[in-house]
Amino acid sequence: MTNHIHGGDIITAKQQFSGDILDFSANINPLGMPDEVKSAVLDSIEGSVHYPDPFCRKLTKGIAERDRVEPNYVLCGNGAADLIFRLVFATRPKEAMVTAPAFAEYEQALTAGGCSVHYHFLLRENGFALTDDILSSLHSGLDMLFLCNPNNPTGRQIEQRLLTRILNRCVELNILLVLDECFLELSDTENREGLAPILAEYPNLFILRAFTKSYAIPGLRLGYCLSSNGRLISKLILAGQPWSVSAPAQAAGIAALKCPDHPADARKIIRTQREFLNREMTALGLTVFSSAVNYILFSTGGINDLKERMIKQGILIRSCANYKGLGDDYYRVAVRQNAENIRLIEALREALS
């Protein structure tokens, strides 16, 4: 069996620990799923004897109103990962660039599509922040550039000024900029709209978003993309199955749109609890990197079996050994609620001792 390269693999963890698992490997809203979303999913089950709406009409309309874009700019999918693969299979880029470290699905989709992948490495000495250096790395041979803002697993945001320069440079070089904003709603940014307001001006801009993290519904799989390029959206529709978003997932998304304060309430918890974790983890001798979102990247300085040590205590953390640009002593943890975070610190103290 192929190894799962992401966090959230509770089933495998339970094979190694017989008790309850506290999952710090998946970066979801610490408040969990809203009750309104749970109710909507349960109510949708009876209607699941029919095929779901292949066009996600009601959900698409709601997203367009919330994100202040035209409805024809929106395409929903079975999580953002579905749309990443669709994009690659629909456009067949020959050469693309990804930052490293970054979400592994970009490279996986590009490689599956036969694309040559170039890497722009984010440096530890810069706190893994994206810098102006990327501008000189872009060239006319590239068809596609993937950026994640805030970045996964580093938690760093891209400065707005730099992001604008990158976008304009991509226009000059005819590069499609794929901007992953899936963690935007849970981040410290003051620009909650992201780049959606300028989509009409940039047909080379393709934005990825998801309900997964903000509303804690990873098991339902619901993401969407935004693009003013109608031809590109049409290609993506043809590159995927007609019923990629189930009826329960559509119901969950529609209900989530009616809970706009849920991510905002989570951000208040995330800010204070992230500070707590930064302080306590640093006191344990760990190297903790600055984050603007609901997860923290850290290094143990040589301990490469921390994930296994933590599982023995019923805590699942994310090993970052498979991220390009990171070593096997790098890990990522989600920011959860206070009692859970205290348990994480206690387990870390025990594991490190």
N, C-alpha and C positions, 0 to 999 in steps of 0.2 A: 504493500500500500504506500502511495506517495505521502510524504510528510506534509502536514498542514502548516503553512508558512505564516499564519496569522494568529492573533490572540483569540480568546473566547472559546477554546476547545475544552469545554467542561467534561465531555464524555471521556476523553483520554485521561484527564486529571483524576477523575473518579476511579479509574482503573488502578491508580497509584495511591489513593487515599480514600478510606472507606467512609469517612464522615462528610459533613457539609463542606463544600468548597466556596470560599469567598474569592470572587473573580476580580482581580485588579489588572487583568491582561486586556480587557475590552474597555474602550474609552466611551462609555455611554453616560447619559445624564444621571447624576447621582440621586436625583429624585425619583428615578424609575419611570415607568409608563403612567401617564395620566389616567385617572379612573374613567374619564369620558372616552378615551381611546379604547380601553378594555371593553367598555359597554358596547361601543360601536362594532368592535370585532365580533363579540358574541352575538349581537343582533344580526350580523351579516351572514351567519352560518346557514340559516334557513334558506336564504337566497342563493347559496352556493350550489344549489341543484342546477342552476343555470350558469352558462359561461359568463365570465366577467366582461365588463365593457372594454372592448379591445382598444378604444381610444381614450379611456380614462377621462371622459368628458367633464364630469362634475369636479373631479380632483384637479384636472388641468386648469379649469376656470378659476378654482380657488387659489391655486398656486400663482396664476397670472395676476390675480387681484392682490395677493399678499406681496409678491415680488415686484409689482408695478411694471409688468412687461406685457406684451401682446400674447394672447393665448397660443398663437401659432409658433411662438418662440419656445414653447414648453414640450418636452417629451419625457414621459415617465417610464421607469424601468424597474427590473427586479433587483433593486439596489444600485448604487453608483457603479459597482463592478460590472454589472450587466452592460451598462452604457459605455464603459471604457472598452470592453471587448467589441461591442457593436461598432464603436467609432473606428477602431483599428481595422476591423473586417470590412467596413463600408468604404473606407478611404484608401486602404492598402499603402500606408506611407513606406517609403524606401529607407529613409533615415530619420531618426528622431532623437531628441535629447531629454534626459531626465536628470533631476538633481539626485545626489546621493549623500546621505541616506534619505530615502523617501518611500512612500507607500509602494510595496512590491508589485501590486497589481498592474501598474503602468508598464513596467518592464516585462512582466509575464504576458500581458496582452500583445505588446509590440513584438516580442519574440515569437509568440504563437502565430502572429500574422506575417512572419518572415521579414520583419523590419530590422535593420541594423541600429543598435542602440548606442548612443554616445552618453557619457556621464560627466556632469559638472559637479565636482566634489565640494561639499560644504565642510569647512575646516573647523576643527576643535578649537583652535586658537581664536577663532571669531565667534565662539559660542554656537557654531553651526548655523549662523545667520547667513542669508543670501546677500551677497554684496554686488557692487557694480561690475565685478570681474566677469559676471555672466554675459554682459553685453559684448565683450570681445570674443566670447566663446560661440556666439551665434553666427551662422554663416548661411549663405544661399543654398547650400546643399541639403539643409534640414527641411523636412516637411512638417514636423510637429515638435512642439515643446510642451512638456508636462511640468506644471508647478502646483504645489500644494500650499494653500494659505488659510489658516496656519498649517505649518508643515507637520507631517506625521513621519517619524516619531519624535522630532525635536521640540515641537510646540512653539517654534519661532514663527513670527509673522513677517511678511514682506513689507518693507516701507512703501507707502503709497506712491511716493515720488519715483522710487525705483521700479515699481510695478508698472507705472505709466510709461516709463522709458522703455521697458522691456516690450510692452504691448506695441508701442510705436515702431520699435526696431523690428518686431515680427511682421508688421505691415510692410515695411521697406523690403524685407527679405522673403515675403510671401510664405511665412511660417504660420501654421495654425497654433494658436496658444490655447492649450487646455488647462484651465484653472480650476483646481479642486478646492471648493469652498465648503466642504462637508462639515468642518468644525467651526465655521465662522460664527454660528449662533451661540456657541459656548465659549467664545474667546473674549479677550479684553478690548477688542477693537471698538473704536467709536463710530466706525463706518459700517454699520450693520447691513447696509444694502449691498456691500461689496461692489463688484463691477457691473452688476445688472443694469444700472441706469444708463450705461454708455453702450449697451449691446447694439443698438441700431446704427451706431457710428462705426462699429468694428465687426464686420462679418467674419473676420478671422479669429474671433474670440468665442470660445466654447467653455461654458461654466458647468461644473458638476456640483450638485447639492444632494442632500439626503435627509430623510426623517429619522433614519436609523439611530444616530447619536443623540440628536436633540430631544427626541421623544422616547428613547430607550425601547426601540422595537426592532432590534437586529434580526430576530427570528421571523419577522414578517416580510423583510426585504422590500424596501421602498426607497428609491432614489429618483432623481430627475436631472435633466440637463436643460440649459438655456442657450439658445443661439438665434441670431437674427438671420442666419443663412438658411433660407427655406430649402434650398437644394440639398444641403447637408442633412437637415432634419429628415427629409424624405428618404435619403440613403440609409439613415439609421433605422427608420421604420421598416424598410425592406430587409435590413440585415438581422432583424430579430424575429422571434416567434410572435404571433398575433395576440396571445394572451399572457404576456410576460408579467403582468401585475394582477394578482389574485383579487377576488372580491373582498376578502377580509383586509388585505393590504390597502386597497382603495378606500375602504370604509375607515381604516385607521388614519390614513392621510387626511381625509375630509374632516374627521373629528379633531385631529391634531391642529389643523388650521384654525379651529375655533378655540384653541388654548394658547394664544400668543404669549401669555405671561410665563408659561412653563419654562422655556429656556432662560428667560430673564431671572426667574426665581432661582434657578440652578446656578447662574453666574455669581450670585451673591455668596452662595455656599462655596463654590469653586475657588473664588478669590481668597477667602479666609482660610480654607482648608489647604490650599496649595502652599500658602505661606507657612502653615503649621508643618506640613510635610517637608518642605524645603529646609526649615530650621532643624527639625528632628533628624532627618536623614543626613544632613551635613554634620550634625553632632556625632553621628555614628561613624564618621570617617568616610562617607561616600561623597563622590564628586557629583554634585547636582547641577544640571544645566538649566538656564533660565527658560521659562515657558509662559505663554500667554493664554493657555487653554487648559482643558481638564485632564491633562496627563503630564508626566514628568519623565524625562530621560536622565539616567544617571549611570555612573561607572563605579565599579567596585575596586578598580585598581589591581586587577589580577585574579579575582575569584570568578571562575567560569562555570560553577555549578550551583549558583544561588537559586535558580529556578527550581532545581531538584530539592534543595534544602528547604525551600519555602513550601513546596507541595506536601512535604512530610508534616507540615503544621496546618495544612488545609488552606493555604493561600496560593493562588495562581497568579504569577506575574509574567510579563512578556520578555522573553529573551530576545535581544536585538542582534544576535550573532549572525543572522541571515541578511541583515541590512548591509548593503555595500557602503563602505566608509566607516563602519563600526566594527569593533572587535567582539570576542566572545565574553568579555567582561562588562558589556553594556546591557542595560535593562530598561524597561519602561513600566511605569505603574500609573493606573488611573487615579484621579482624585475622587474619593467617595465621601460619604458623610463621616462626621467626627468619630463616632464609636468604631466604625470600620477602620478608619485611618489609624486610630490608636492601636487597634489589633495588628494592623500592618507593621507599625513601628515596633511593637513588642516582638513580633515574629522575626523581623529583620535583626533586632538586637540579639535574639537567640541564635539565629542562623549565622550571623557574623562572628559570634563568640566561639 
